[in-house]
Amino acid sequence: MDVTTSTFETEVLEASRSLPVVVDFWAPWCGPCRALTPILEKVARDYAGRVKLVKIDSDQNQELSQAFSVRSIPNVIAFKDGKAVSQFMGAIPEGEVRAFFDKLLPSASELALARAEALFAEGKLDEAEAELAKVKSDPDWDARVEAVRQGIAYAKAGKTGPGEAELKAKLAADPADHDTRAALAALYAGKKHYREALDELLEIVRRAKDWKEGEARKQILNLFNLAGEPELVSEYRRKLASALY
């Protein structure tokens, strides 16, 4: 597929949020480009449905070439989640092209985490827990793992612990009972009532920032990952900053 400046955002940036997009910057006069393009196309056919290949004529789309600092062609740039993540220059052998494509695909841990998140969203807690056990620790997704793990704990606690009325009654009697307030937040979170859960945890932060070594703040951060609602997260990030500082 040939992409131009006018179609770049849709065909590359937006598309890369669903699957990796490999962009081949080339030009008709470029000999190494003519050698590399058939290799790219052959490999891309083998990765059909998992990686998308597009071509950009660097002479006809100089604005894009300048934006991505393309000074020598062929220059191949891979995009994921709307961002350039890796690249190579020059005509390289097929084996190296395949290795380049391989690195763009999700790892076994990433796939297991995605399954865990989907299962948690469906309320299949035990299955989600089993998938989480397959995920290897990595800074790129550790926060997501912890959020799902905490979400499972919230959901399970809501099924076995005290009910909402009982917890509210205890808080009415003693508003400084942070354990009860945290339990109420967990109950709300288990029902995916994230705003109510965040309100209770924020109240703990306001009353006792260092309660249990910042446990309320940690749970708020987990809820940000669980909620998946940008406007809600943005609102409560501001409220958390205000409560802390």
HELIX and SHEET records of a PDB file:
HELIX    1   1 PHE A    8  PHE A    8  1                                   1    
HELIX    2   2 GLU A    9  GLU A   14  3                                   6    
HELIX    3   3 ALA A   15  ARG A   17  5                                   3    
HELIX    4   4 GLY A   31  ASP A   46  1                                  16    
HELIX    5   5 GLN A   62  ALA A   67  1                                   6    
HELIX    6   6 GLU A   94  ASP A  102  1                                   9    
HELIX    7   7 ALA A  108  ALA A  121  1                                  14    
HELIX    8   8 LEU A  125  LEU A  132  1                                   8    
HELIX    9   9 ASP A  142  THR A  160  1                                  19    
HELIX   10  10 GLU A  164  ALA A  173  1                                  10    
HELIX   11  11 HIS A  178  GLY A  190  1                                  13    
HELIX   12  12 TYR A  194  ARG A  207  1                                  14    
HELIX   13  13 GLU A  215  ALA A  227  1                                  13    
HELIX   14  14 PRO A  230  LEU A  244  1                                  15    
SHEET    1   A 4 LYS A  52  ASP A  57  0                                        
SHEET    2   A 4 VAL A  21  TRP A  26  1                                        
SHEET    3   A 4 ASN A  75  LYS A  80 -1                                        
SHEET    4   A 4 LYS A  83  MET A  89 -1                                        
END                                                                             
